[in-house]
């Protein structure tokens, strides 16, 4: 249900045009919550967009949505399994540790962890995880591999879960990927199932490229489905592909993960 209300002064998050735009009240019907939200229609680029993103997005996702349904604390309840995976994954990334090497021979790591060995992680690395969820990726990294880890997610529920496992090197922000701003430079920027939700991924990548340090790298993970088939066509030409892998689970769901370096 959409009802025209009137015009209000808004700043378009797509083209940046600030003016009076037609405003609409939209009632949510897909999940049956019937909540009303304010949308506005940009008079310049014609993009229809929500005026204010809800602070808690969890009611609008399926109950089994990975980032909201699985806390890193509950991934491996067996402490021995958890310890073994950390040793193995640490070796996969750093190529250090005899125990991790032996465990890896018996139980090889996932493709995403082996690709991360190309990042040359050290204690000096500064990382931004855009769409960090509850901190699943963070929980698999040794704290000695970075000096700062910034997690960004639109969901307050996910950030609250992440907050339970963070360390003193961690900074968590509830924000969408368009609104994030920083005066810092980072060595690694990770888009884990977040970039494909942007209406203009090329614009977002060019924006975040400004936050990269020299020789900094960007990791993009995309769930493969019909709407994301052409996503990779939007990668800017100055993004040089370093590595790529494909992950597939037992349900035949698959993810494409690519590592880029900015070609300056």
C-alpha angles and dihedrals in degrees: 000000000000125000126184110232112170141284125293135181109261139156113234110234090207105049099009094235112156117205144100108305130186109264126211135192110223125192118212111235106159096081095028094243091122093204117158123234133187117239130177132204114224109231091209109043095018093229115154109216141166114261096216126015113225114255090228114044096174096098089061096056131074113269092244094051103140100228092051103034102047124059116198087235089064100042095090113017092177105086092208092055091046092050093047093050092050091051092047095045091046089055091046091057103034102026088225131117130061095221092051090050093052093047090049091057091059099034111024118209126251117272093252092060094048090051090055089065085077089066094072092220117205136166089268096061119116114206134195117196108196107199093016095169113188093339102267094148091042091053090058096054124088109240088228090069096071143031096208133018118191116193120197125187136155093220118086089197092057092047091051090053091048090050089066093064103032123118133211091277092058129098119185125198131184102218143119117250093252095056099048115113130178140175090200131091120231133201097211131028118188126198105190109182091324109092095064090065092063119101089217110029093169091058091048093050092049089050095051092043086071088063093055121106120224109297088009119159138219125210118201123190118187129183108230114239137127095278094052099046093102096035096106090060088073095061108118115250093239090065106098115208111233103169141350138190140173125223125199129183132207091271091059091249110144140197129200115214123190133181119212137186122201111250103215 
